Structures are given as structure tokens and as C-alpha cells.
Amino acid sequence: MRPVETRRVTLNGAAGRVDGYVCRVYSSEGHYGTGFGFDPAVAHEMAVMDAEARSQGLPLAELLGGEPRTVESACSVHELGKHGALREARDNLSVGYTVVRVRADSAGLSSVSALDFETVLLEFTDRPSERALEEVRSVSDAEIVVISPEEFDAEVPIYVRVTSEEDIHGLGSAEGVALSVQEVGFLDAVLLGRKARELGFKIIVLTEVESAVSVKAAAHLAGALRAEYCDLSGHLALYEDLESLGYAPEVELTGPGREVRVNHDPYELAEAP
């Protein structure tokens, strides 16, 4: 395979501009693959794997050692203000999302947690605290799962963000690991996910606010790793994206490369009685 083009692009997001790199490569059979990443290496990795999957006529999940299947995404609440967070969460709930990812420092934490989601992924970006966990417990009967940069004592499942194999070997009581594809790298996320499975850990696959090109690749990664949870909603805050994933909580990993199909029309779902 040979790189054809890697260029820097700026995507206009609801919370600001998102800068990244788009890469396109061609396989020896002439099939092309496309990737997007905050780092050009991530974009290149996705593009190469996409092109290889297309040249073999396989879904990317299968090329990564898994089986094509349907994956359910959590919705991520990007707004940190109380009213904006609540509005964003309600919109996602109305189109069928049952799992919500919300930051512990969000002013709308209680309001979002009180909605009828089945699972709350409570994300700490700094040192975790019992206070935020109790805040969610006090208003919600949902299952609570914590995403944290480190382990801490709590009577809920803890998934620790990892970026290396050493991080995984250093875990003790954690339920699982959280892999951010843009932070870790696409191929490294594959390898770290396999190692985590070997050691008995569960997996959450995370996306950031990024292009649907890379969100689709992350969807196949989540399918291949049999991730317990994944957040594929990063594209929802982007306008004039490179391509559309669709506003729905479930995607079916079909077709060659990283192509996915939205399982239902979310607007029909929202209007259903």
C-alpha cells in the first residue's frame, strides 16, 4: 500500500473547532481506505486497515479478529452547563439511547442522571471523588459505571483509562479498561484491548469529538473486542462532517472496510408512541 494523501482539516463542532488529519491510501488491488485522526499516524493506521479490509471484501471487525455484529453506543453529553447538558441528554434519550456518558464536573450531572437512562457512565477527568458518585446515586436508579484515570474504592464497576500495556498490568481491583482510540492510537487500541481480554478485564471503547470516519473505525474496534460499552456519539456535535454516521444508538457492522449501517430511522423512533 502507498499513502496517497494526508492533509490537515478543521471540522466545525458545536463546542468549537476540531483539528485533525485525513489520510487516504490505496491497496495493491486499487481499493482505497480513508482514516481520520488528531495525529496523522492514527489517520494513517485507520486508512491502511480500511483499505486492507476492502481489498479482502471483509468488514473491518472481522479483519481485526472479531465478527460483524450490532453494537449499541452510549451518548456523550458534551455540554457542561446545566441547561445545555439536560437538553442534549433529553434529545439523545428521545432517539433511543439507553446509556449516557457524562462528566463528573458537569453542572448538569444530577439533571442528566435523573433521566430514564438504563446506565450512567460517570467520567472523571481528574482524581475521582465519592461526592460525584453519591450525587448520581441520590437521583438515579440506573446502573452506574465509572470511567476514571485511576483506580479508587467504590461499590460500582471501575474502568480505568489506559495508554500502555504497563498500565494494564498495574491494575488491581478495576473491572475493566477504557480505550480512547484517538488518545491511544488505532492499532495500539487493538493490541491493548486484546491484552486486557487475556488478563480478564472488560472493555469500554471511547471516541472524542471527531469525524464519523474515525467513529466508524472505532465501532468496528468495539465489535472486534466485544466491548461491554462504547461511545460512538462523538460525531453528533460536528457539522459539515466528512461523512455521516446517522443519529441512532445502534449500528450494524456490515459491508467491506469500516462501513456501518444505522439500524433504524431515529426520527421515526422519536415520533413513535
C-alpha positions in Angstrom: 0.0 0.0 0.0 1.1 3.6 -0.5 0.0 6.8 1.1 -1.8 9.0 -1.4 -2.7 12.0 0.6 -2.5 13.1 4.3 -3.8 16.6 4.9 -4.8 18.7 7.9 -8.5 19.5 8.2 -10.6 21.6 10.5 -14.1 20.5 11.4 -16.6 22.9 12.9 -18.0 21.5 16.1 -20.8 22.7 18.4 -18.2 23.3 21.1 -15.5 24.8 18.9 -13.2 23.8 16.1 -11.8 20.3 15.8 -8.5 19.9 14.1 -7.2 16.6 12.7 -5.7 14.8 9.7 -7.4 12.9 6.9 -5.4 10.2 5.2 -6.3 8.1 2.1 -4.3 5.1 0.9 -4.7 2.6 -2.0 -4.3 -1.1 -1.7 -2.4 -3.0 -4.4 -5.8 -4.1 -5.8 -6.8 -0.5 -6.2 -9.3 -0.3 -3.3 -8.9 2.9 -1.2 -9.2 3.4 2.5 -9.8 6.6 4.5 -8.8 7.5 8.1 -9.1 10.5 10.4 -7.1 11.2 13.5 -5.9 14.0 15.7 -2.5 12.6 15.0 -1.6 11.8 11.4 -0.3 8.4 12.5 -3.8 7.5 13.7 -5.4 8.6 10.4 -2.9 6.5 8.5 -3.5 3.4 10.6 -7.2 3.6 10.1 -6.8 4.2 6.3 -4.4 1.3 5.9 -6.7 -1.1 7.8 -9.8 0.2 5.9 -8.1 -0.4 2.5 -6.9 -3.9 3.5 -10.5 -4.8 4.7 -11.9 -3.5 1.4 -9.4 -5.4 -0.7 -10.4 -8.6 1.1 -14.1 -7.8 1.0 -14.3 -8.1 4.8 -15.9 -5.9 7.5 -13.1 -4.3 9.4 -14.3 -6.0 12.6 -13.6 -9.4 11.0 -10.2 -8.3 9.8 -9.4 -7.3 13.4 -10.3 -10.9 14.6 -13.9 -10.4 15.6 -17.3 -11.0 14.0 -19.6 -8.5 12.3 -22.5 -7.7 14.7 -24.6 -4.9 16.0 -23.1 -2.6 18.6 -25.0 -0.2 20.9 -23.5 3.2 21.5 -23.7 5.3 24.6 -24.4 9.0 24.0 -21.9 11.5 25.3 -23.1 14.8 26.9 -20.6 17.4 25.7 -22.3 20.4 27.2 -21.1 21.2 30.7 -23.7 23.8 31.6 -26.8 22.6 33.4 -29.5 23.5 30.9 -27.4 22.7 27.8 -26.4 19.3 29.3 -30.0 18.4 30.1 -31.3 19.4 26.7 -28.6 17.4 24.9 -29.3 14.3 27.1 -33.0 14.6 26.5 -32.5 14.8 22.8 -30.4 11.6 22.8 -32.9 9.8 25.1 -35.7 10.6 22.7 -33.9 8.8 19.8 -33.3 5.6 21.6 -30.1 5.9 23.6 -30.2 3.9 26.8 -26.6 4.6 28.1 -25.3 8.1 28.8 -21.7 9.3 29.3 -21.5 12.4 31.5 -18.6 14.1 33.1 -18.4 14.3 36.9 -17.6 18.1 36.7 -20.7 18.8 34.6 -23.1 21.3 36.2 -25.9 19.2 34.8 -24.7 15.9 36.4 -27.8 15.5 38.7 -30.3 16.6 36.0 -28.9 14.2 33.4 -28.6 11.3 35.8 -32.2 11.7 36.8 -33.4 11.0 33.3 -34.6 7.5 32.3 -31.3 6.1 31.1 -30.5 2.5 32.0 -26.8 3.1 32.5 -24.8 6.2 33.5 -21.1 6.2 32.5 -19.8 8.7 35.1 -16.5 10.0 33.7 -13.8 11.6 35.9 -11.1 13.6 34.1 -9.2 14.3 37.3 -8.9 12.5 40.6 -12.2 10.6 41.3 -14.3 11.6 44.2 -17.1 9.9 46.2 -19.1 13.1 46.1 -20.0 13.0 42.4 -20.8 9.3 42.7 -23.2 10.0 45.6 -24.7 12.8 43.6 -25.7 10.3 40.9 -26.8 7.7 43.3 -29.2 10.1 45.1 -31.2 10.9 41.9 -30.9 7.7 39.8 -31.8 4.0 39.9 -29.6 3.4 36.8 -26.6 1.2 36.7 -23.6 3.4 37.4 -20.2 2.7 35.8 -17.2 4.8 36.4 -14.6 5.8 33.9 -11.5 7.1 35.7 -7.8 7.9 35.1 -7.0 5.8 38.2 -8.5 3.1 40.5 -10.4 4.0 43.6 -12.6 2.2 46.1 -16.2 2.2 45.1 -19.1 -0.3 45.0 -19.6 0.2 41.3 -17.6 -1.1 38.3 -14.5 1.0 37.6 -13.0 1.2 34.1 -9.6 2.8 34.1 -8.2 4.8 31.1 -5.0 3.1 29.9 -2.5 4.0 27.2 0.1 1.2 27.6 0.4 -2.5 28.5 2.2 -1.4 31.7 -1.0 0.5 32.7 -3.0 -2.7 32.3 -0.6 -4.9 34.3 -0.7 -2.3 37.1 -4.4 -2.6 37.6 -5.8 -4.4 40.6 -9.4 -4.2 41.5 -10.7 -2.5 38.3 -13.5 -4.1 36.4 -12.0 -3.1 33.1 -10.1 -0.7 30.9 -11.2 2.3 28.9 -9.6 2.8 25.5 -9.8 6.2 23.7 -8.8 5.5 20.1 -7.6 9.0 19.4 -5.5 9.0 22.6 -4.1 5.5 22.3 -3.8 5.1 18.6 -5.9 2.7 16.5 -3.6 -0.3 16.2 -2.4 0.2 19.8 -6.0 0.2 20.9 -6.4 -3.2 19.1 -3.4 -4.7 20.9 -4.2 -3.2 24.3 -7.8 -4.5 24.0 -6.6 -8.0 23.2 -4.2 -7.9 26.2 -6.9 -6.7 28.5 -9.1 -9.5 27.4 -6.3 -12.0 28.0 -5.9 -10.7 31.6 -9.7 -10.9 32.2 -10.6 -7.2 32.0 -13.7 -5.8 30.4 -13.5 -3.0 27.8 -15.0 0.4 27.1 -14.2 1.9 23.7 -14.3 5.7 23.7 -14.4 8.3 20.9 -13.9 12.1 21.4 -15.5 14.9 19.3 -14.2 13.7 16.0 -15.1 12.8 12.4 -17.6 10.0 11.6 -14.8 8.5 9.5 -12.9 7.6 12.7 -16.0 6.9 14.7 -16.9 4.1 12.2 -13.4 2.6 12.7 -13.9 2.7 16.5 -17.3 1.0 16.0 -15.6 -2.0 14.3 -12.9 -2.0 17.0 -15.6 -2.2 19.7 -17.3 -5.0 17.8 -14.0 -6.9 17.4 -13.1 -6.6 21.1 -16.6 -7.4 22.2 -16.6 -4.2 24.3 -19.1 -4.1 27.1 -19.7 -0.4 26.4 -18.7 2.1 23.7 -19.3 5.7 23.0 -19.7 6.3 19.3 -21.5 9.6 19.6 -18.5 12.0 19.2 -19.7 12.8 15.7 -23.0 14.1 16.9 -21.5 17.5 17.8 -19.9 18.1 14.4 -21.4 20.0 11.5 -20.3 19.6 7.8 -18.6 16.3 8.7 -16.7 14.3 6.1 -19.4 11.7 6.1 -22.5 10.9 8.2 -22.8 8.0 10.6 -26.5 8.7 11.5 -28.2 9.8 14.6 -29.0 6.4 16.2 -27.8 4.4 19.1 -27.3 1.1 17.2 -25.1 0.4 14.2 -24.6 -2.8 12.3 -21.1 -3.6 11.2 -21.8 -4.6 7.6 -20.1 -4.2 4.3 -16.4 -4.1 3.5 -14.0 -1.8 5.4 -15.4 0.3 8.1 -18.9 0.8 6.6 -21.7 0.6 9.1 -25.5 0.8 8.7 -27.8 2.5 11.1 -30.4 0.0 12.3 -33.4 2.3 12.3 -34.6 5.7 11.4 -34.1 7.7 14.7 -36.7 10.3 13.7 -39.4 7.6 13.3 -38.3 6.2 16.7 -38.6 9.6 18.3 -42.2 10.0 16.9 -43.3 6.6 18.0 -46.0 6.5 20.7 
